[in-house]
Amino acid sequence: MTFQESVKVCLTKYADFQGRASRSEYWWFFLFIVIVSVAASWLSDILCGLVSLALLVPSISAATRRLHDTERSGWWQLISLIPVIGVIVLIFLPGTRGQGRSRRFAFRRLMLG
């Protein structure tokens, strides 16, 4: 997935906490958030706060979908409340290889015949 596609998908599914997100979708959107936040902070503190508030729900939903792809619940994001270790875990988990839908469907086909 390209940078533009991932931003478009994540902003379109801004409140969709169901489904899965690929690694590229999540990390491109994460990069978008960093770039927009840095640019907004250079312009104004108020603008930075507004951008952060506007991108809060889309970032949480993208992370939830990414965690679903790794077969984990979106509630794993709360581990970031643990100082240092929580942030390290939340960098590691979205970076792990996802299970994807193809494995699930292949298992179902195998079981159903």
N, C-alpha and C positions, 0 to 999 in steps of 0.2 A: 504494500500500500504506500502511496506517495504522501508527501507532506500535506498537499492540498486536499487529497481525498480523506486523510485521517482527520484533519481539522473539520472538514465539512460533515463527515459522519458523526464525529463526537459532538459537534454543536447541534446537529439535527436530532441526535438521540440524547439531548441534554439531560433528560429526566428518565431515561430508560435504564432501569437497573436489572433488566433481564437479558439473557443472552451472553455472548462471548465477544471479546475483543482480542485481536491478534497483538503480538508484541510490537509490530511496527505501528499499528494504529495507536496503541497506548503511548509509546515513547515519542512518536512524532507529535502527538497532542501535548505531551509533557513539555517538549521543546518549545512548542508554540506558546504555552502558558508562561514559560520562563522569558522568552523574547518579549512578549507583550507586557509582562510585568516590569521588566527592566526598562523598556521604553517608556512606560507610563510613569515609573518612578523618577525618571530623568525630567519629565515634563512637570509633574505635580504630585505631591503626596496625596491630595484628595482624589486625583484621577487614579492613582495606584490603588487606593482603597476601593474605589468603585469597580475597577477592573478585577481586583481580587474577589470582590463580592459577586460580580457577574459570572466569574469562571469557577466559583466554588462548587455549585451543583454539577456542572458538566465534568469537572475533574473527579469528583467523587463517583459519579456514575461510570466514567471510563475506567477508573480503578476497580470498581466493583465488577464490571464486565470482564476485565483482565484477570481478576482473581477467579472468576467463574471458569475461565478457560484453563486455569491451573488446578481445577477441581477443588477450589476453596471458597468459602463463604465471603461475601463482601464485608462482613463484620471483622475480618482480619485487619481492616484498616485501623481499628481501634488500638492495635498494638503499637501504633506510633505514639501513643500517650506515654509509653515507657521511654524514659530518656535514653538516648544514644542507641541502645539495642533495638528499640522499636523502629527507628528510622532505618537502621541497617537491614532489618528484616523486610521492611517495606520497599527497599531498593532491590533486595534479592528476589523476593517472591514474584513480582511482575516480570522479572528477567528470566525466570525459568521457562522451560519449554512447555507449551500448552498441550492439553490432551486433544483438543479439536473435536469436531463432530464426527469426522470420518471413522475414528476408532470406535466410537459408540455404535454407529450404524453398522460397522463391520461385525461387531460383537453380536448385535441383534440379529443380523442376517445369519451368522454362524449358529446361534441358538434356535432360530426359527426355521432354519433349513433352507 
